[in-house]
Amino acid sequence: MKNHFRSLTIDSNIDKDNLEISLTVASSTPCEREYEDIKYDEVLIISEDAIDLTRLNNNASVLKNHDDDVILGQVKKAWIEQNKLCVRIQFLKHNQEAVNIFNDICDGNLRNVSIGYQVKNIEFKKEEDKTIGYVNSWMPFEISVAVGIPFDQNVGFY
C-alpha cells in the first residue's frame, strides 16, 4: 500500500524499507533574530546562487534537536524546489532511537525540523519600522529532527 503523506516532493516521499524521507527544511519566511543588541527579521534567500549545498550533499548529519552527540542519520540529497530548501534523509537502521524517531515521523507525531547553517553574507535594510536581514549567502551544515520549537514554522514533515 502506498503512503499518502504530502511534502513538496510528493513522489516517493517515504521509503519505510530504507528509512528514507523527503522534506522541506528552510524557507524565506522572516524569523525574528537578535545580534549584538540589534533585533531584526532574518530572511534566508532560497536560490542556487545564495545557498552552498556542498556540505548537505556530502552526507551531512541528521541530528536530534541540534545535539551533535546524537546522530540519527544522514542527508542523501539536497535541492531547491518551489522556493524552499528540500532534503532527502536516511535514518540509521541499527540505531533504535533513530528508528523510533523515523516511525514517529511516519505516524505524524514528530513534524518539526530545523537546520544549522553558517551565514556568509547578510544585507540589512530598513523597511517601514523594521530591520530586515537578507541572508544572501549561506551554507547549511546539519539537519535536526525531533525539534521542540522550530525557528521556521513553514517547513518540516508533511
Buried (B, 14 or more C-beta within 10 A) or exposed (E): EEEEBEBBBEEEBBEEEEBBBBBBBBBBBBBEBEEEEEEBBBBBBBEEEBBBBEBBBEEBBBBBEEEEEBBBBBBBBBBBEEEBBBBBBBBBEEBEBBBBBBBBBBEEEBBBBBBBBEBEEBEEEEEEEEEBBBBBBBBBBBBBBBBEEBBBEEBBBE
